[in-house]
Amino acid sequence: VPATMAMNLLEDWCRGMEVDIHRSLLVTGIPEDCGQAEIEETLHGVLSPLGPYFVLNKIFLREENAKAALIENPESFDLEDHPYW
């Protein structure tokens, strides 16, 4: 997903769900055939070092032929100290 499209999707999704964008992450490129358990297991491996989080919603992106997930941290994500970002 191009960066501008991803940012627009994140902003729109957060606004629509009344979620603070500064406590949210958008995960894109999730294979269409990836089930709930596999998504949660994969996200846990990557996101657990960032603190508690919740998968708020998932959608299918037709243009990408993949799923996207909206993730929220009840506090805020500290991305500065994380080696992946």
C-alpha positions in Angstrom: 0.0 0.0 0.0 1.5 3.4 -1.0 2.4 5.5 2.1 -0.2 8.3 1.2 -3.0 5.8 0.8 -2.0 4.0 4.0 -2.0 7.3 6.0 -5.4 8.3 4.5 -6.8 4.9 5.4 -5.5 5.1 8.9 -6.8 8.6 9.4 -10.3 7.8 8.0 -10.5 4.5 9.9 -9.5 6.2 13.2 -11.9 9.1 12.6 -14.8 6.6 11.7 -14.2 4.5 14.8 -13.4 7.5 17.1 -10.0 6.2 17.9 -6.9 8.4 18.7 -4.6 8.2 15.6 -1.6 8.6 17.9 -2.4 5.4 19.7 -3.1 3.4 16.5 -1.2 1.4 13.9 -2.3 0.2 10.5 -1.0 -3.2 9.4 -1.4 -3.9 5.7 -0.5 -6.7 3.3 -2.1 -9.5 5.4 -2.7 -12.3 3.0 -6.4 -12.8 2.2 -6.4 -16.4 3.3 -4.7 -15.6 6.7 -7.2 -16.6 9.4 -7.8 -14.8 12.7 -5.5 -17.0 14.8 -2.6 -16.7 12.4 -3.1 -12.9 12.2 -3.1 -12.6 16.0 -0.1 -14.9 16.4 2.0 -13.0 13.9 1.0 -9.6 15.3 1.8 -10.8 18.8 5.3 -11.7 17.8 6.0 -8.3 16.3 3.9 -5.9 18.5 4.2 -7.4 22.0 7.5 -5.5 22.7 5.5 -2.3 22.1 3.2 -2.9 25.0 -0.5 -3.9 25.2 -2.5 -3.6 22.1 -5.9 -4.5 20.6 -6.9 -5.5 17.1 -9.9 -3.2 16.7 -11.0 -4.2 13.2 -9.9 -5.8 9.9 -10.9 -5.1 6.4 -10.2 -6.5 2.9 -8.4 -4.1 0.5 -9.6 -5.0 -2.9 -6.9 -3.0 -4.7 -4.2 -4.9 -2.8 -6.0 -8.2 -2.7 -5.0 -8.3 1.0 -6.4 -7.6 4.5 -5.5 -4.6 6.7 -5.9 -4.4 10.5 -6.3 -1.4 12.8 -4.4 -1.8 16.0 -4.8 0.3 19.1 -2.6 0.7 22.2 -4.6 2.0 25.2 -1.6 4.1 26.2 0.5 4.9 23.2 3.0 3.1 21.0 6.7 4.0 21.8 8.1 3.5 18.3 11.3 5.5 18.9 13.1 2.8 21.0 11.9 -0.1 18.8 14.5 -1.6 16.4 12.0 -2.4 13.6 10.8 1.1 13.0 
